[in-house]
Amino acid sequence: MKGDKSFTKTVIKSGSREFREWNPYRSKPAAAIVNGLKTFPLRKGMKILYLGISFGTTSSFFSDIIGKEGVIYGVEISERCMRDLNQVIGKRKNIVPILADARKPQDYAWIEPVDLVFQDVATNDQSEIIVRNAKQFLKKDGHAMIAIKARSIDVTKNPAIIYKQELEKLKASFRIMERVRLDPYEKDHLFAVMKLLAKR
Ligand SMILES: C[S@@+](CC[C@H](N)C(=O)[O-])C[C@H]1O[C@@H](n2cnc3c(N)ncnc32)[C@H](O)[C@@H]1O
C-alpha cells in the first residue's frame, strides 16, 4: 500500500510505485522464500483465511499482494493483538479481523469459501486446527500453508522428529506440495504448502 512504511526498514520507490522490503527474520513466508520455496500461491484478488494473524506483520504483506479485490479473514485469539491489528487495518480495506479461537471454526462459519488457508498459531494442536479449517472453508483447488513450530509441540524432542510426526498427521488430509525449514530466520520451524486430498 502506497505510503505505508510499517513492518519494514526499507521502502524502494520505482516510478509511482513503492515496494516494502519483506524481512525474513520477521515473517515466516518471507523466510520460506529466501530458503528456496518455489510454490507460493498468493495472487491478486485472492480470498484468504489467516489463522493467528497477531498484530498484522505478515498479513500486511499478503494484503499488498492480493490487492483491493482480495480479502483476508484474520482470526486471532488474543484481544491485545487484535487491538494492535486494528491500527494496521485502519489503513487497509482488505483485512477483516475476527476475534475467535481457530479451534472453533463454527464461530466464524459466516465467512465465504477461500483460496488459501494460512496458519501460524504456534500451538501443540496446530495440525488438527488447519485440517479442521481447510475442510470447512478451503475451495476445491485451494492451497493451505502452515508454519510448524517444533518447540510449541514438544520442546524435549528433536525438531526433525516433530516435523515427521506432524507431516504424517497432515498427509491424512493433504498432499504436501513443498516443505522448507526456516532456520536460521525462525529457529526450529518447518513451512509447508499443501492441497486438500480429493477425498475428504
Ligand atoms: C507466531 S504468532 C503469529 C505471527 C503472525 N502470523 C505474523 O507473522 O505476523 C501466533 C499468533 O497466534 C495466536 N493464536 C494462538 N492460538 C490461537 C488460536 N487457537 N486461535 C487463534 N489465534 C491463536 C497468538 O495469539 C499469536 O498472536
The ligand as an SDF file (V2000), in Angstrom:
LIG
                    3D

 27 29  0  0  0  0  0  0  0  0999 V2000
    3.5190  -16.6730   15.9130 C   0  0  0  0  0  0  0  0  0  0  0  0
    2.2080  -15.5860   16.1830 S   0  0  0  0  0  0  0  0  0  0  0  0
    1.6610  -15.1820   14.5580 C   0  0  0  0  0  0  0  0  0  0  0  0
    2.5110  -14.1540   13.8260 C   0  0  0  0  0  0  0  0  0  0  0  0
    1.8590  -13.7000   12.5420 C   0  0  0  0  0  0  0  0  0  0  0  0
    1.4470  -14.8490   11.7550 N   0  0  0  0  0  0  0  0  0  0  0  0
    2.7520  -12.8300   11.6730 C   0  0  0  0  0  0  0  0  0  0  0  0
    3.6510  -13.3820   11.0270 O   0  0  0  0  0  0  0  0  0  0  0  0
    2.5150  -11.6350   11.6080 O   0  0  0  0  0  0  0  0  0  0  0  0
    0.9270  -16.6870   16.6940 C   0  0  0  0  0  0  0  0  0  0  0  0
   -0.4000  -15.9990   16.9370 C   0  0  0  0  0  0  0  0  0  0  0  0
   -1.4240  -16.9950   17.0040 O   0  0  0  0  0  0  0  0  0  0  0  0
   -2.3470  -16.6220   18.0080 C   0  0  0  0  0  0  0  0  0  0  0  0
   -3.0740  -17.8150   18.4210 N   0  0  0  0  0  0  0  0  0  0  0  0
   -2.6420  -18.8160   19.2400 C   0  0  0  0  0  0  0  0  0  0  0  0
   -3.6070  -19.7550   19.3940 N   0  0  0  0  0  0  0  0  0  0  0  0
   -4.6590  -19.3540   18.6540 C   0  0  0  0  0  0  0  0  0  0  0  0
   -5.9450  -19.9030   18.4100 C   0  0  0  0  0  0  0  0  0  0  0  0
   -6.3280  -21.0670   18.9630 N   0  0  0  0  0  0  0  0  0  0  0  0
   -6.7960  -19.2180   17.6110 N   0  0  0  0  0  0  0  0  0  0  0  0
   -6.4230  -18.0350   17.0480 C   0  0  0  0  0  0  0  0  0  0  0  0
   -5.2150  -17.4600   17.2450 N   0  0  0  0  0  0  0  0  0  0  0  0
   -4.3310  -18.1080   18.0290 C   0  0  0  0  0  0  0  0  0  0  0  0
   -1.4780  -15.9850   19.0830 C   0  0  0  0  0  0  0  0  0  0  0  0
   -2.2440  -15.1630   19.9460 O   0  0  0  0  0  0  0  0  0  0  0  0
   -0.4520  -15.2220   18.2500 C   0  0  0  0  0  0  0  0  0  0  0  0
   -0.8710  -13.9110   18.0190 O   0  0  0  0  0  0  0  0  0  0  0  0
  1  2  1  0
  2  3  1  0
  2 10  1  0
  3  4  1  0
  4  5  1  0
  5  6  1  0
  5  7  1  0
  7  8  2  0
  7  9  1  0
 10 11  1  0
 11 12  1  0
 11 26  1  0
 12 13  1  0
 13 14  1  0
 13 24  1  0
 14 15  1  0
 14 23  1  0
 15 16  2  0
 16 17  1  0
 17 18  1  0
 17 23  2  0
 18 19  1  0
 18 20  2  0
 20 21  1  0
 21 22  2  0
 22 23  1  0
 24 25  1  0
 24 26  1  0
 26 27  1  0
M  CHG  2   2   1   9  -1
M  END
$$$$
